[in-house]
Amino acid sequence: MTAAPGGIPSTTAAPEGNPPRSGAPEGNPSTTAPPEGNPPTTNTPQGTATATPLTGLRVLDLATLFAGPLAATLLGDFGAEVIKVEHPSRPDPSRGHGPAKDGVGLWWKVLGRNKRTVTLDLSTRGGRATLLRLAAGADVIVENFRPGTLEKWDLGWEELSAANPRLVLARVTAFGQFGPYAHRPGFGTLAEAMSGFAAITGEPDSPPTLPPFGLADSITALATAYAVMTALAARERTGTGQVVDMAIIEPILTVLGPQPTWYDQLGYVQERTGNRSANNAPRNTYRTADGTWVAVSASAQSVAERVMELVGRPELAQEPWFATGEGRARHAGLLDEAVGRWIATRTREEVLAAFEKAEAAIAPVQDVREIMTDPQYQALGTITTVDDPELGPLRMQNVLFRLSATPGAIRWAGRPHGADTDAVLAELGLTPAEVAALRAEGAV
């Protein structure tokens, strides 16, 4: 891995009383971003014996909306130096997605965290030359242009790998780099439709349902981060990088389970069943006496039996069909009626307490207001506070998982468009005159 120059501001702990997160010191990691125009300084998370696991890894994020950038965010959360490259006049659209405060997009604050931001027009001669200089010192490039776009700018794999044979190029597109759909425009919504997800989501007598958030993009981001780390592991053995071809239509199909195998072997096509499972019951959401909702899952036989005992219908657990998940799913209506009737006469707190005492699986249906105060999320440090120079303290999801010895951390929230351009170009060795020439060309 290449040595990364400065780019990480210091990490400060939140008020005492919160438990460690990812092996970090007591308290949720809170972040102070550097003043605009000053490059951050490298700092190992306080309380750790070693640097974060991806310290020294340099990632160039050329992607937009949302899978590619989120993959780069996941790498940055665990110490990679991520340089976000945006067009000088057309920033990443995520800066304008969703609600904003004081004109500052809040989605970008999360998606752009732990990234230095530079501007570069790759279609210009100066932009191309500058990217090749950046690529020569990088480990990973993440891009999501339509296939052939980088090649049109003479920045394809042939040119990039010539500049840096150890480079890993992650190419994230809707349909992949080849095939009859490869050159079509596409977003995660199309993957949610094509993969079979929408076909099985919703009530049986209702239209197919799309998720109200970037599900396919988010799954692809996780898969891309995994693919990048796999390619880097291979590089440790071979000494050379390679191309990751990630199609957004594929990871979501993987997480939908064995549907292709069911169809291949049995001709079985899963249909929409609403909240019910085709493989188990009881499994649904139920309304409580005080007008709230809870979710019950009884995937394990022993849990299903305990639920029936709790709701006063132990005889149902003695039925021959109750012995398998498939059998219970065929009688989901009967089981839902028994569970729903019992829950409907009790408040949510009464229901949760009774299920917990019976060691039966249940959870409240929470919106974001309750998530922010949920004691389990608080115990895990799932929501953390980041100090931002534009907006002040702001809360967001913490790093994705906890590592006991080399934890990740949020070092700063998403920075303004092009905030680190001059610093990054100076680190490349460009003189003020060369930077001025790039600006005159419109390359930065």
Stockholm file with secondary structure:
# STOCKHOLM 1.0

chainA/1-444         MTAAPGGIPSTTAAPEGNPPRSGAPEGNPSTTAPPEGNPPTTNTPQGTATATPLTGLRVLDLATLFAGPLAATLLGDFGAEVIKVEHPSRPDPSRGHGPAKDGVGLWWKVLGRNKRTVTLDLSTRGGRATLLRLAAGADVIVENFRPGTLEKWDLGWEELSAANPRLVLARVTAFGQFGPYAHRPGFGTLAEAMSGFAAITGEPDSPPTLPPFGLADSITALATAYAVMTALAARERTGTGQVVDMAIIEPILTVLGPQPTWYDQLGYVQERTGNRSANNAPRNTYRTADGTWVAVSASAQSVAERVMELVGRPELAQEPWFATGEGRARHAGLLDEAVGRWIATRTREEVLAAFEKAEAAIAPVQDVREIMTDPQYQALGTITTVDDPELGPLRMQNVLFRLSATPGAIRWAGRPHGADTDAVLAELGLTPAEVAALRAEGAV
#=GR chainA/1-444 SS CCCCCSCCCCEEECSTTSCCSTTCSSSCEEEBCCCTTSCCCCCCCTTCSSCCTTTTCEEEECCCSSHHHHHHHHHHHTTCEEEEEECSSSCCGGGGSSCEETTEEHHHHHHTTTEEEEECCTTSHHHHHHHHHHHHTCSEEEECCCTTHHHHTTCSHHHHHHHCTTCEEEEEESSCSSSTTTTSCCCHHHHHHHTSTGGGSSCTTSCCCCCSSCHHHHHHHHHHHHHHHHHHHHHHHHSCCCEEEEETTTHHHHHTCSHHHHHHHHCCCCCCCTTSCSSCSSEEEEECTTSCEEEEECCSHHHHHHHHHHTTCGGGGGSGGGGSHHHHHHTHHHHHHHHHHHHHTSCHHHHHHHHHHTTCCEEECCCHHHHTTCHHHHHHTCEEEEEETTTEEEEEECCSSCCSSSCCCCCCCCCCTTTTHHHHHHHTTCCHHHHHHHHHHTCC
#=GC SS_cons         CCCCCSCCCCEEECSTTSCCSTTCSSSCEEEBCCCTTSCCCCCCCTTCSSCCTTTTCEEEECCCSSHHHHHHHHHHHTTCEEEEEECSSSCCGGGGSSCEETTEEHHHHHHTTTEEEEECCTTSHHHHHHHHHHHHTCSEEEECCCTTHHHHTTCSHHHHHHHCTTCEEEEEESSCSSSTTTTSCCCHHHHHHHTSTGGGSSCTTSCCCCCSSCHHHHHHHHHHHHHHHHHHHHHHHHSCCCEEEEETTTHHHHHTCSHHHHHHHHCCCCCCCTTSCSSCSSEEEEECTTSCEEEEECCSHHHHHHHHHHTTCGGGGGSGGGGSHHHHHHTHHHHHHHHHHHHHTSCHHHHHHHHHHTTCCEEECCCHHHHTTCHHHHHHTCEEEEEETTTEEEEEECCSSCCSSSCCCCCCCCCCTTTTHHHHHHHTTCCHHHHHHHHHHTCC
//
